[in-house]
Amino acid sequence: MERRGSTHAEPRDVSAGLEGTQMSFSPRLQTREQIPTHVYGACSAATHAVAAKAAAMIKHKTGAGGSFVLGVAVDSALGGVYEELVAMHQAGKLSFKNVHVVIAHEYYPMAKSMQERQSHATWIHSYLTEYVDIPAENIHRFNSFPQEAGDIDNQCSSFWENIAKLGGIDLLLLGVSGGGRIGFNEPGDAKSHGTQVALVELDQRTRVSAASDFFGIEHVPTHGYTLTLDAVMDAKAVIVIAFSEGKAETIATIVEGSVTSKVPASCLQQHKNAIIVTDESAAASLMRFKCPWELGSLAGIVSYDPMTERKAVIWLSLKTNKSILRLTSEDYTSNHLLQLVKERGPAYDINIRVFNHLRDTVTGWPGGKAKGPTAGKVSGFPKRILVFSPHPDDDVISMGGTLIRLCDQGHDVHVCYQTSGNIAVWDDYARQFAHFVSLYSSAFGMGDAALKRAQDVEGLVEEFTSNKEPGQVDPKEMQHIKGLIRQAEAREAARYSGVKPGNIHFLNLPFYETGKVKKNPLSDKDTALVRELLEKIQPQQIYAAGDLSDPHGTHRVCLNAIIEALKQVGQQEWYKNACEVWLYRGAWQEWEPERIQMAVPVSPQELYKKRLAIFRHQSQKDVAPFPGTDKREFWQRSEARNRATAKLFDSLGLQEYEAIEAFVLYDESLNF
């Protein structure tokens, strides 16, 4: 395949010297994977490697007396790369004095106040340019103020002329969105072809994805400036970075599919110096991970450990539409699994082994019985159990059926809500409750001072919401009201599920309390709050969110806070000898079946009770403030996912259930 790229001198191989522990791209896979794809066990390792590569390229060119042109995009996966570059600069290891930063895409049109809060230029400033020694004139950004058509055309042409005078883009860092969008190059949009910079109309999916940043899709600009695919192809080197299971299908389509305008990033197959960097979750749908046996000799010898064996057998069962125990030797050999039969067979022994493993994951007693086996390693009954919920509704959405069972079966269940969730409440809901407090204070004679304070706060909320601009940060009083609304809802949902009032805990982790979608980095204060609760309760079972497709990143940060706290208590007797940690998913993504270690059946009655528990979160009902691209309500998504898991188990030949909630046992070998 002919690969296109810049004709400028010195197009250094961007794959060379990529640091860190990775499952590297193999030349043997090139006939299948059309873009070199480097897969890292953890996203932190991936961001470190990309930042190190970018820094090396910057030093190489600026050290020789030249200037370096760095193209940057806005994507949550890239935030860590920019933070690493800032850390290198602050350590005196990297200078940006001779670096030009080109912001690859920007919304249009935007008023000044909106530019200051939601523009990509502001995002890049807050992650990178504010903290390094780059001259202001070296930051190339689009003018998003409303302009005449002729001025827009002039800006597009002059923007690229300035980049061309610098010798073009040396390295372009990109994220990738659903549908394979890079920058604002929308699927199927070829109008900008032949130009390097264009103003394009944003499609509905892009605007929905951005709705949380603008506090409502109605505030998202309808257009955007972007470096077009021609500009991307002209860059001397391109690195695309993607994390989490939510990107897996997109990455597989880009890397293994055909080049098509329907998947803009697929054009990188024709770039001579482009790579993709992912974590394991984002690479999960590549054939070398999903079904390497189908690659034949391209994949080399497949190593069939128990996990890979389960993956292969489940894949074969679903492909042949047979239950596991009905699979034959012919099914294996005719579907490229002869090696598996030779190593771990005969076929029926493999069937029995995998079937028994899946069967043994199913338990209606997630905390164990007073007498009898337990799903995990910790015996004893009843248990002290601590359920961590990143947002105030994740517990009932993701594991509500299991929570109800644990309470019904007599365990000492505690629930900890890690963040306030205060940005995910509609303004009119806060206004309603502010008015209620005034009415309550008056009706029950709370006193003149209390009544006046309530009325003052109500007046503040009324005035602010009447004049609020899109994305404007709420005043502290309003943030507090919204946090209290979420807290009251969470408390009622937990109590309805069976949790005792004294066992409901609210941490309000500081990293979250910015009033913005963008949060602060995880700090020692956050970890300390989690550690203190762990030491106070000393649970024998912990449940935490392993659902990392959360589009706002809060789940990942909350899990990291738990993991750091567990490291600090790792040598304490209560944890070392008598505690296990189960990870749940459910709001956005389910565990892969071969990874499931505990499957908790949910009866029709329990599923309905779980739904009613979710309904206690009235501020999230009907239309949540940040629903993502899925228009269904959270209870609908949750039930559909739980029913799908049950249907999967049924199709594999296991017992039929109404719904199943799935869990994976945490250990330090898991990568996040």
N, C-alpha and C positions, 0 to 999 in steps of 0.2 A: 504493500500500500504506500503510495506517495505521501510523504509527510511535509506539511507546509510550516514555515516559520520565518523568523526575521532573517534578512540577508545581511544585517550588520555584523561586523567582526565580533569574534569571541562569544559565540553562543555556547557557554559552558554547560556540560551535562548536569542537569539539575538533580539527577538521581545519584550522582557520584558523591560518596562521602556522607550520605544521609545517616545521621548518628542515631544510636539507640537500638534496643532490642526489637527486632521486627521479624515478621514472616514475609521475607522479601519477595518481590516480583521475580519469577523465574522465566528466563528466556524460553523455556520449554512450553510455557503457557501462552506464548505470544500469538499463536494462531487462534486462541480463544479470547484472551484478554488483550484488547486492542490498545489499552493505555497501561503503562507500568503502574502497578498499584502496590503501595507499601502499607502493610497492615501491622499495627502495634497492639500489644496487649491492653494498654491503658491509654486513654486520651491524653493524659499528662505527658506520657512518653512521646506521643505523636507531636504535640505542640512544641515540646522541647526540641525535638529533632528538626522540625520545620524552622523554628526560630534560629537554631544553630546554623542551618544551611543558609538562611537568608543573611545572617550576620557574616558568615564566611564570604558570601558573594559580595556583600557591601564592602568588607575590608579589602578584598582582592582588587576591586576596581578603584575605590577611593585611595587605597594605599599606593596605587600607581599614578596618582594625580588626577584621576578622572572623577566625574560625578556619577552617582548611581540613581537610576529612576526606579522607584518601587511603587507598583500599582497595588492598591489596597481596596478590599471590599468589606462590606459590613455583614457579619455573620457570627452567631454565637460561638461557633467552633473556632473562629479566628481570634476571638478575644484573648484566649490564652497565649496565642503566638505573639500578639502585640505586647502583652504583659511581660512575656519572657524577654522581648527585645528591650523594653523599658528597664528591666532588671539588669540586663547586660550593660546598658548605658549608665545606669546609676552606680554600677560597680566599676566604672571606668574602662570597660572593655569594648565599647562601641560608641562611635560618634556619628551623628546625623548631620554634621555641618555641610557635608558635600552630598547629601541625599535629597532627592526630590520625591515627594510623596504625591501620587496621583490617585484621587478618590474616584473609584471606578463607576459609581452610579449615585444618583441623587433624585429625590422626589421633586416634582414640579406640578403646580405652583405652590409656593409656601410663603405665608406672611412672615415678617421678621420674628415675631414671638414664636411661631412654629419652628422656624429655622433654628432658633436658640435651644429648642427642646428636643425636636424629633428629626432633625436633618442628619444625614449620614456624616456630614462634615463634623457635626457636634459629637457624634458617636466616636469617630476616629480621634477627635481631639481628646475625648475623655479616656480613651484606651491607650493612645500612643503619642500624638504630637504635643500634647500639653506637658509631657514629662521628659522630652528629649531636647537636644540642642539644635533642632532644625530651624533655619531662618524662616520667618513667616512667608517670605516671597517664594519659598521652595514648596509650599503646600498648594497644590493645584486642585481647586474645587469648582463646582458649577454654581452659577448664579441662579437661584431658584425663585427670585422675585418675579411676579407676573410681567411678561414682556410681549412686545409685538412679534409677529411671526418672523419678520425680517431680522430682528435682533436675535431670535432663537437660532436661526440658521447661521448667523455670523458667529454666535458664541460657539456653536458646535465646530465650525471650521477653524476658528482661531484657537480653541482649546487644543485640538489635535496638532495644529501647526506648532504650538509651543512645545508639545511633547516631542514632535519630530525634530525640532531644532536641538533638543537635548540628546538625540540619538535613539529615541524610542524607549519603550519600557524594558528594563533589564529583567525584572522579576515581577510577575503578577500573581498575587495571592487572592484566591477566590474561595468562597463557600459554594454550596449547591443546594437548591431548594427542590421541593416536590415538582415532578415533571421535568427535572433536569435543567431548570432555569439557572443561569449564571449572570450576575449583574442584573440588569432589567431586560435581558434578552428572553422574551417570552416564547413558549412553545408555539411553533407554527407561524411565527411572525418573521417574515422575510423583507419587510418594508425598508429596514435599515441597511440591507445588503449593499455593499459597494462604498460605504462610508465608515469611518472609524468611530465617529461619535454621532449620536442621534437622540432626538426626543421621541419616546415611544409611549403608546397607551398601555397602561398596566391592566393585565387581565384580572378577572374576579378573584381567582385563587391567590394571586399575589397580594391583592388588597385585603382579602380576608386574613391572610397570614400576618399582615402588618397591623391589623386592627387593634391589637393589644397595645402597641406602641403609641397609637393615636387615640386610645380610649373610645373606640367605636369606628366601624368601617366608614361611617358617613363623613368622618374627618380625614380619611386617608386620601392624599392627592390622587388624581386620576391618571397622571402621566409621570414620566421620569426620564432624566438624562441617563445615558449609559454608554460605556465603551461597547461598541458592537462586537459581534463575533469576528469581524475583520480585524478589529483592534486586538482582540484576544489572540487571534492567530498570528498577528504581527509581533506579539511580545516575544522576547528572546527566550524566556523560560516561564512556565506556568505551573503553579502548585495549587491543586484543589484539595481542600480538607473537609472531611465529613465525619461526624460522630453520631452514635446511637442507632438503635435498631430501627427507628423511624426512617432512616435514610437508606436502609439496606436494599430495597427493591430499586430505588433510583440509581444507586451506585452500580448495581448489576446491569441495569439497562444501559447506562453510559459506557461501561467498560466492555460488556460482552455483546451488546446489541449492535444494530447497524447505524450508520451515520444518517440522521434524519433531522429535519427542521422541527419535528415534533418533540425532540429531545435536544435542546440547544447545546448542552455540554458534550454531546456525542461528537461534535466537531473536533474535539481535542484528540480524537483518534488520528486525525490528519496533521496534528502538530508534531514537529520533530523533537520537541524538548518540553513535554508536559508530563506530569505525574499526578497521581491521586494518592493521598495519605488518609488513612482511616484507622479507627479502632476496630476491634474484632466484631463488635455489634453491627457496625455499618457495612462490614464486609461479609456478613453472614449469608447473603443470597448469591455471592459469587460461587460458581460451580466448584471451585477448589475447596470451598468450605461446606456448601450445601449438599453436593453430591459428587465428590471427587472421583468416585468410581466410574462415572459416566465420561470422564475425560480420557479414560484409557491410558495409553502410554504417555500422554502429555503430563499427567499428574505424577508419573512415576509410581512407586509402590505405596499404596495407601496403608497407613498404620491403623489397624483395627483394634483400638482399645475399647473398653465397654461402652463409652459414650458414643464413639463412632459406629460401633455395632448397632446400638439402639437407633441411632439416626438412620442408618442404612435400612434396617428392618422396617421402621415406621414409614420411611419413604417408599419402600417396595410394597408394603401393604396398601398404602394410599394409591400408588400408581396402578396396581393390579386390581384394585377394588376388592381385595380379599382380607378377611381378618387374619391376624398374625398366625394363628395356629393352623390355618388352611394353606399357608405358603408352601410350595414344593421346591425340590432341588432345581427343577426346570425353571421356575420363576426366578431363582437366584442367577442361574447361569445365563439365561437369556436377557438379563438386565445388568450385565457387567459386574456381577457380584460373586464370580467364581472364586476369586482370591479369598473372600470372606469365608466361603464354605470350606476351602482347603485349610485355612488357618484355625477356624473356630467351630467348624461343623462336626457332624453332619447338619444338614439344614434344619431338621426337626429339633435337634438340641439347641440350635440358635433360637428357633421360634419359642421353645419352652423358656429359655433363659430370659429373653426380652419380655415375653408375656408375663412371667412371674415378677420381674422387676416392676413393670407398670402396675400390675395387680397389687403389689405390696406397697405402692405409694398411696393407694386409696385408703383413707381412714375417716371415719365419722367422729373420731376422738382426737382432735389435733393436739390437745394438751395431755393425752394419755389417759388411761383408765386407772381406777384405784387398784385393780389387779389386772395384769396382762401387759402386752407389748405396747411400746410408745413409738410414734413415728420417728423421733429423733434419738439423741444419745442420752438425754436426761430423764431419769426415772423420778418417781415421787408423785403423790397426788394428795390434795390439789396443789397446783403450782401458782407461784407468783408470776404473772405475765404482764409484760409492758409492750403496748402497741404504739409505735411512733407513727404519727400522721403529719406529713410535711405541710399540707394545707388543712384547714379545719374540716374538710369533708372527705379526705382521701381514705380514712379508715373505713367508713361505711360504704363508699363507692368501690373500693378495691378489695376489701376482705370483710364486708359486712356480715355475710353468712357465717364465716368462721368466728367472727367476734361474737355473734349471737350464740353460737354453739359453746364457745369457751365460757361465756357467762352462764348459760343454762346448765352446763355440766359442773358448775360449782367452783371454778377456779377464781383466784383473787386477781381480777383483770384490772389493769391500769391503762389509761390512754393518755398519751402525751401529744399535744398539738404544738408543733415546732414553730410555726410562724402564725402571725395574726391574720394573714389573708386579707388585709384591710384595703388593698387596691382593687379587689374584685367585688366591689359593692357599688351598685348604681347610686348616683347622687340623689335621685328623688327618694330612694329608700332611706338614705341617711337623713334627708330633710323630714321625711315622715316620722322617723323615730325621735328626732330633735323636738318636733312638735308634740309627740306623745309625752316626752319627759316634762315639758311645760304643763301639759294638761294634768299629768299625774301629780306633779308638785302642787298644783293648785287644788286638785280634787281631794287630796289627802292631807292638806294643811301642813306641808313640809316646812313652812316658815318663810318669812319675807325674803331672807337672804338666799335661801335655796331656790325659791321661785324666781327671784331676779337673775340669779346666775343661769338658771335653765333658760329663761327668756333671752338673756344676752347671747348665750350659745346658739339658740335657735335663730336669733337675728343675724348672727355671724354666718351661719350656714345658709340662710335664705339669701343674704346679700352676695355671698361668694358664689353660690350655684347659679344665681341669676346673671352673673357677669363672667362666669368661668369660661376660659378659652380651652380648646382641645389640648389635652395633655398637661394642662397646668396642674402643678402639684397642690394637693389639698393642704389647708392649714392643719396644724397639729390637732386642734380640737375635732376637726372633721375626720382625720385619720383615726383618732381615738374612738369616735362614734362608730365608724365602720368596723373597727376591730372588735368593739363590744358586740355589735350585731353578729359577726361571725362567731364570736365566743359563745354567745347565748344559744345560737343554732347548734354549734358543736356539742355543747353541754346537753341539750335536749336530745339530740340524736344518739349520743353515747348512753344517756340514761334509758332511752327507749330500747336500746340494744341490750340493756341489762347491766351496764357499768354503774357501780356505786358512785354517788356524787363526790365523795371524798377521794375517789381514785381518778379524778379527771384533772389533768395538769396542763397549764398553758405556759410555754417558755417564752414566746414572743422574741425569738432569736434576733439579735441586733442587726445582723447582716441584711435582713429583709426590710427593715424600717427606714426606707428612703422615700416612700410615697411615690416611687417611680417603678416602671417595669424593670429597669436595670437596678440590680442590687449591689451592695458592697461586697467585697471579698470576705470569705469566711475568716473569722478572727479567733483569737484565743478565748475571748469572752463567750462566743457561741459554743465552742467546744466545752468550756468550763460549765456552762449551764446544763448541757447534756450529761456530762460526767457526774455532776452533783446529783442529778435525778437518778442516774443509774446506781450510784453508791447509796442513795437513800432507800430505794426500793429493793435493790439486789435481786433482780428478776431471775427466774429459772428459764423462762422463754422470752425472747424479744422478737417482735415483728417490725419490719422496716420496709420502706418503699424502695424496690429495686427497679422501678419503672422509669428509665432514664430518657424516654421520649417526651417527657414533659417539655413543651415548647418554650417555657420560660426559664428552665434550668434550675428551678427551686428544688425539685426532687433530688437532683444530683448533689447540690450543695448540702442539703439536709442529710443525705446519706453519708457524705464525706464527714460531716460533723459527728455522726454516730460512730463511724469507723475510727476517727481520730480519738474520740472519747474511749472507745473500747481498747485501743492500744494503750491508753494511759491506765486503764484498770486491768490490763491483761494478766497481771501477776497476782491479783487479789483472788483469794480462795473461792469466793462465791461465783466469780466468772470463770476462772480457769477450770474448775472441777464440776460445776453444776449450772451451766448456762449454755443455751444454744440460740442462734440468731437465724430467723426465717425471713426471707425476702419475698414480698408480694408484688404483683403487678395488677393491672386491670383497667385503669382509667384510659390508658393510651395503647398498651401493647400487652400481649400475653407471653408467658414463658414458652420457649420451644419445647415440644413434648418430651424429647430425649433428655432435657435438663431437669424436668419436674421431679422433685423428691418427696413431695407431699401433695396429694390431691384430696381436697375436702369436699365431699358431696353436699349440695345444697338442695333441700327438699322444696317443693312448690310453696309450702307454707313459709319456709325460711326465706325464700327468694322474695316473696311478697312483703314479709316483714322488713327485709333489707331495703326494699323499695320505699317503704314508708319511713324508714330511718333516713334515707337520702332526702325525702320530701321535707324533713325537718329543716333542711338548709334552704329556707324560702328565698333568700337573696340570690341563690344560684338556680332557682326554679325557672322553667319556661325558656328563658334566654339568659345564660350566664354572661357576665361581662367579657370573659376571655375564653370562648368555647373552642378556638382553633378552627380548622377547616371542616371539622365534623359538625354538622348542624343538629345532630340528635342531642337530646338532653343526656346528662351524665348517667341517669339511671337506665336509660335505653342502651347506651353504649356498654355499660357494665353488664346488664342482663344478656345482651347479645354475645358478649365475649365469654361469659360464664357458660351460656348454653352451647356455644361453639366448642368449648373445651370438652363439655360432656358428650357432645355429638362425636368429637374426634375419638374419645375413649371408646365409645360405642362402636364406631366403625372399625376400630382395631381389634374388636372382639371382646372387650371388657363389659362389665355390667352397665346397664343403661341407667342414667340419672337425669334429673331435670336440669341441673347445672353443677359446675365444679369450679372451685377457686383453687388455684395452683400456687405452690411455693417452692423455693429453692433454699437449701441450707447454706448459709454464708460461711465461707472460710477465706483465709488470706490469699488463696490462689486465685480467687475471682478478681477480675479487672474491672475498674470503674473509672 
